[in-house]
Amino acid sequence: MKAAQKLLSGFLAIGLCTGLAACHTGQDTMWIAKAGEDTVPAGVYLYFMQDAYYNVTGELTGEDGEKPENPLKEQIDSVPVPQMITEKARGELNEYLAVEQKCKELGVVLSEEDEAQTDSMTEMYWEYIREMYENNGISKNSYRMAVANITKRAELFEAIYGKDGTDPVPESELKDKYNKDVAKIILITRNLSFDSDEAVKEEENKKAKDAINQYYKELEDGIAMEEVYYQALRENAEDPDSVEKPEAGASYTFVLRDTSGLEEPLLEAIFAAEIGKPVKTETENASYLFVRYDANSDPKDFEAQREPLTRQLRQDTFNEQITEWGNSLAAQWNEKALQRYTPEKLKLS
């Protein structure tokens, strides 16, 4: 927290000297809200306002993909778009403050590694967003504060619902979720072609399916799946000699039913598969071969999935709690700053 306080002090000393928060306006609009020991620079609010602008106006896109010429003149459910943007930005800032306050209460601080990663992310993205952000009064320091808050939010989640948290998810609930919605597999994929030339498409798809059939035959002949998987990696690589053989046990993939991102037919096949039995399946996009394994054969597998499972089980509850904390927060708002920084003054073109 000392690092964050130094950052905030430095930010206030330097000020927002660009865009909406130009220095010549004086100090009365340099901050947007206060809660406890936290004073939030206007740039953080502008960060949330800019984000809110894109989220809200994105709802105005028609079926033809066209957007209205002036989104700020529109309404959504009879509510003016600028009002929705402002309300969303204020809500996000309330949650920002709620996270900061709750972290203090529970003694949650960012580690040196977290701070270093925050610096790294800030530097990486700032190169691309600097011009637009500075044009809208968002300094690099304000952006970093927003990034750090996201990390604090993740650490706060762990401090509450993690294994050693104040309200940990019961072990039985985690294991029930693990046994029901986690599959341990080794998967070989061959993408199908969408070439406009039907002859080319047919030839490429035949090669993909023949490869999967050949790998399946090798499994039936008793070759281990990890060996077949390595062979498939080499055969699908532009430079086969550059492909290193995975260590034993390194080829497994853990599929979480709710967040896998896999095509539904493949997902259904995986969770319907018998342990140890090779399965071929195909979707409109690819041909697949996989083997499912006992996810409880190694206790370390469950431990490795503890965090993502905990998030699946408690993320919605946590988000609702953050919103509730934010809404009940007794924050002091800077009315002059709220009047000054409005959606109509954003420079996004």
N, C-alpha and C positions, 0 to 999 in steps of 0.2 A: 504493500500500500504506500510505502514511502516513495517508491519510484513513481507511482501514479500521481502522488501529491506534488512531487517536484515537476512532473510533466505539466500538471495543471497550472502551477505557479508560473512556470516558464511561458506557458501559452498566454496567460492573462497579462504577463509583462510585455510580451511581443504584440499581442492583439491581432485581430483580423484586419489586415490592411488592404484587402482586396475585395472586389465584388460588392455584395450586398452590405457587408459589414465594414465599410471603409473607415479608416482611422479618423477622418475629419468629422465623423458624427459624434465623437465624444465617447465617454466610458459608460453612459447610462444604458446602452443597448448591447454591450459587449457580452453580457451574460443573459441566459434565458430562464434559468430556474435554479433554486437552491433547496436542499433538503439536508438537514443535519450539517455535517461538515463539508458536504459536496456542493460545489458551485459549478454549474454546467455552462461552458461557453456557448455562445449563439451558434457557432459553427457546427456543433454536434446536433443541434436542433435542425439546422439547415440540411445536414446530412440525412436526417430522417424525413424531412420534408421532400427532398429530392427523390428519395426512395419511394415515398408515399405517392408522389406525382406519377411515377411510372406504374405503380401497382393500381392506382385508381383509374387513371386514363386508359390503362390496358383493358379495362372492362368495356370501353366504348368502341372497341374494334368490331365492325360489323361482320356479317357472314362472308362478305366479299373481301374481307381483309382491310377494307378502307377505314381510316380514322377521320373523325370530324376535323375540319380545318382549324378550329379553335376549341380544343377540349375544355378549356376553362369556362366556356360559355354554356356548357352542357349541364344536364342534371342526371342523377342516377337515383331511381326510386324517389323522385321529387326533391332530392337533396342536391343543392348546387355542388359541382365538382370541387371548387376551391374550399368549400366548407368541409367536404369529406377528406380532402388532403390535409387540411389543418388539424382536424380531429384525429386523423390517423397518426400524424407526426407527433402530436401531443401525447397520444397514447403510447407510442413507442418510446418517447422520452420519459414518461412515467415509469415504464418498465425498466428502462436504463437505470433510473434512480433507484428503483426497487431492488434491482440486482446489486447495485453498489451498497445499499443499506443492509441488505440481508447478508452479503459477504462479510461486512464488518461485524454483524451480529454473531455470525457463526465462525468468525476467525478464518475465513477463506481468503487466501492471498495467492497471487500467481508466483509460481516458482521461477528461478532464473531461466530455466528452459522455456517456460511459457512466455516470459518477457522477451527472450531472444527470438522466439517464433513470431511474436507479435511485431517486433521490429522488422523481421524478415518479410512478413506478409505486407506490412505497410510499405516498405521499400519496393517490393515487387510490383504491387498494383499502382502505387503512386505515379510511377513513370508513365502509365497509360491514362490515368484519370486526372492528373494534376490540373490541366488547363480548365476543364469543365468545372472541377470542384472549386478551384480558386476563383473562377468567374462568378461563382455563387457563394463566395464568402466562407468556404470550407477550407481551413488550413490543414496542412499535413498533420499537425498535432491533434486537431479535432478528429480527423480520420482515424488516427492511431487510437484515440480514446474509445471510439466506437468499436474498433477491432478488438481492443483489450476487453471491452465489456462482453463481447460475444464469448471470449475465452472464459471469462469469469462466470458467465451463465452456465457453461459446460461444467466448470469445477463446482459450482453451487449445486447443480443436479447431482453430481457424484457425492457431495457432502451430505445430501439429504437421502438419496435413494441407493447409494452404493453399498457395498458389502459392510463397510464400517460407518455408514451414514447414520443420521439421526432417525431416519424412518426407512430402514433397508427393506428391499423386496424380500419376502419370505423365501427361503431356499426351496421349499416345496413348490411354490408358484413358479419359480424360475425353471426348475427341473421339469415340471409339467409342460411348460412352454417349449423347453428344449426338446423333449421327447416327441412332442406333437408337431412342431413347426421348424425343426432343423434337420437337414439331411446332409450326410457326409458322402461326397461322391468324387470320382475322377471322371472328367468329361472331355470328350474329343468332339470338336466342331468342324464342320466343313460348310462354309457359306454357299448358298445357291446363287445362281447368276440372274441378273435382271437386264442382261444385254438386249438391246432393241433388235439385234439380228437373231432371229429364231434359231438358226443353225448353230451359231456360236453359243447361244444360251443352252441349247439342248446338249451340245458337246461338253460344256463346262459342268453342267449339272450331272451328266453321266459320270464324269470323272469324280465329282464329289461323292456321289452315292456309291460308286465302285470302291472308293477308298474306305468308306465306312463299312461296307460289306467285307472288305479284306481284313480290316482290323477286327471285326466281329469273328471272322473265321479263325484268326490267330488266337483269340481268346478261347474259342471252342477247342482249339488244339492244345490248350494248356499253357500258353504264354501269359505271363503275369500282366495285369492291366498297366502297371507302372512302366513296364518295358514297352508295351504297345503305345502308351501315351508319349514316351520319349521318341519313339520311331515316328509318330504322327507329327510331333513338333519339328523334327528334322525335315520331314518330307514337305511340310507346309512353309518352311523358311526359305527366304531368298538365298541365304548363305547357310546351308546345313551344318557346315563345319564350325560355325560360330555358336551353335546351340550346345550349351553345356547340359550334361545329364543331371536332372534333379536328384537331390539326396533322397534316400528312402523316406517315404512319408511326406515329402514336400509337394506332391502333386495333388493332394486332396483339396477339394473346394467345399466350403460349408455354405449350403444354401438356406437362407432364412426365408421362409415362405412369404412373409409380408413385405419384404424389402428387396427381394432378389433381383427384380427388374427383368427376369427371364420371361420368355413368351409363355403364355398360359398352357398351351398343349405340352410343352416341355416340362413345365413345373408340375403339372398333373401326373405326367409319366414318372417323374422322379419320386414323388411321394407315394405313388402306387407300386413302385418297384420292390421286388424281393431283395433282401440283403445278399450280396455276392453274385447276383445273376446279371449278366450283361444285357443291356436293353438298347435296341435301336429305335429311334423315333425321328419324325420329320415334321417341320413346320413349313410355312410358305417362304421362310427366309433361310433355313439351314437344315442340314442333315446331322443327326447327333448319334453318338454312342457313349454310354456311360455305365458305370457300375456303382451301385450304392453300397455303403459299408455301415457297420454298426457304430453309431455315433457315441456309444457308451463304452467302447473297447479301451479307450484311453481317457482317464479322468481329466487330463490336461485340456482335452477338447472342450469340455463343458466350461472350464475356467476361461478359456479363450473367447467363448461366446457370451460370457456373463454380462459384459458391458453393453453390447448391442441388444441383448435380450431385455436387459433392464430398461433401456431406452424405449424399446417397443412397448413395454408394459406400463411405463410411467411418464413418457414424454408429454402426452396430452394433459395428464393431471398436473404436471409441472408447469406447462404453459398457462393453464388456467389459473394456477396459483400465482404465477408471476403477474398476470393481468390483474388479479384480485389485489395483490400487494400494491401494484401501481395505482389502481383506482382509489385505494384507501390511503395513499401516501399524502401526508400533509406538506406538500411542496409549496414553496413561495415562487410564484411566477412573475416575471418581469413584463408588465403590461406594455411598456413602451417598446420592448423588443418584439413582443407578439404583434403589435400594430405595424412595426416596421418590416418584419420579415413575413411576407405573404406569398402564396403560390404565384400570384400574378407577376412577381418580380424575379422569378427564377429565369435563368438564362440557359436554355437547354437546346437551342437550335444550333 
